[in-house]
Amino acid sequence: MKDIHFKVNGKNVSVNCAPTKTLLDVLRDEFDLTGSKECCGKGECGSCTVLLDGVSVCSCLVLIGQIHDVSVITVEGIGLTSNMDVVQQAFVDEGATQCGYCTPGLIVSSRSFLDGINHVPTDDEVKTALGGNLCRCTGYTKIMKAVQTAARKQLTMEETTN
């Protein structure tokens, strides 16, 4: 057992657990952050995607012992129902969710992608950015449209604040 200190959604936290426990299990079991889902447990589906210091990762592949003094952002840290991020709102507006199992990972990956660009992405750019996230219910059309809608809204918001 080891004390591990890090940030989750902007809050300093610590856990005392085996360093071989996955970040996904710690987020769900210790902090009740159940937005990140476990589907494959192998890093192939993206349902458990979180941001580690701003980089999208599959939390099922990250051991808690690897994240001492790291910042973790989950889908809950991106926004909640009462205060949704533009990406989340665009997914709702465009009907880009079906069963919802993959949605948290797609939201996190989309947020990370849009943080790194300042234009409305092409279909190919969105496909590349979300390549690590699998959705078994849709054909991705509405998801791609939602990311592009969020990009437009984000650009509009940036223009009005400048």
N, C-alpha and C positions, 0 to 999 in steps of 0.2 A: 504494500500500500504506500501511496505517495501523495503528498499535497501538491496539487497542480492549480496554478493561478492563471486566469485568463479573463477576457471580457466576452460577455455574451450580450449582443444587442445594446452595446454601450455601457453595460453594468459590469463592474469588477466582481468576479465570482471565484470560488475555489471549490475543488472537490478532493476528497481523499479516497482514492480507489486504485485498483491495479492499473498501471500505465498501459496495459495491453487491451483495456476496454475501448471499444470504438467511440468516437466522438458522437456518432448518431445515438448510441445507447445512452450515453451520458446526458445528451440534450433531452432525450425523451424521458428517461427514468429519473434523473436528478433534478431537472429544471422544468419538467412538464411542458416542454416545447415540442408538441407532437405534429407540427406542420410538416416537418421533414419526415418522409415515409421510407420504410425499408421494403423494397420489392425484391431485388435480386441479391443484395448483399455482396456483390462482386464489382460494383462500380460501373456496371454496364447500362443501367437504365436512367440514372440521373434523378430519381425520385427523392433522393436524400441530399441534393445539392445545397450547400451553404457557402458563404464567403469566408475565407480565411485571409485576413489582412487584404480584403478586396478581390481575392482570386477565387473563382468558382472551383469547388472541389466536391467530390462525393464523400460525405461524412461517414459512410459505411467503411471506407478504406483508410480513414485517418485514426490513428490510435491516440487516445487522450494524452499519453505521455509525450506526444510530438507537438503539443500546442501550448506549452508553458509560455506565458506572456504574449499570447497571440489574440487578435480580435476576431471573434466569430459573429457573423450576422446570419440569422435565420430568416425564413419568410416572415415570421412574426416581427422581426426587427425592421423589415422593409415597410410594413404597414399593416394595420388591422382594419377590420370592417368599419370602425368609426373614423379612421383616418387613412384611407387607402392611398398608396403610391399610384402614380400615373400608369404604371405597368399593370398593377392589379385592376385598376378601373377600366383600362382598355381591354383586359381579358374578359371582364364582365360585360362591357358594352358590345364587344364583338362576338360574344357567345363562344369564347375560345376554351370553355371548360365543358367536360362531359362528366365522366365519373369523378374527376377531381383528384385522382391519386397522383398523377404526374404534375399537376398544376403548381404545387409549391416549388418544385425543382425548376420548372420552366420559368416561373416568376423570378426566382433568384438568378438564374442564368441570364434572363432577359435584362434584369436590372444591371447586372455586371456588364453586359454587352453595351447597353445604352450609356452607361457611365463613361465608356471609353470612346464614344463617337460624338460628333456634333452635326449629324445629317440624318435624313430619313434613309434607312438602309434598304438595299435591294433585296429581292427574294433570296438570292444566292448568299448575301451577307448574313441574313437571318438564319438560313439553313446551316451555314457553317458555325455560327455562334451557338445554335441550339443542337448541334450534332451529337452531343453527349446525353441528350434528354430524349427518352422514348415515350411516345404516347400510343397506346394500343386502341384508343377509341376514335381518333380523328384522322383526317388526312393532312393535318397540319395547316390547311389553308387559313382557317380562322385564327390559329395561333400566330402565323406569320403576319396576318393583317393586324392583329392586336399589337404586336411588337412595333410595326410601322406606325400605327395610330399613336401608340405611346411616345414614339420618337417625335412625331409631329407636335403632340401636346407639350412634350418636354422642351422642344425648340421654341415654341410659342411662349411658354412660361419664362424661358431664359431671355427672350427678346423683350418681354414686358418688364423684366426686372433690371435690364441694362439701360 
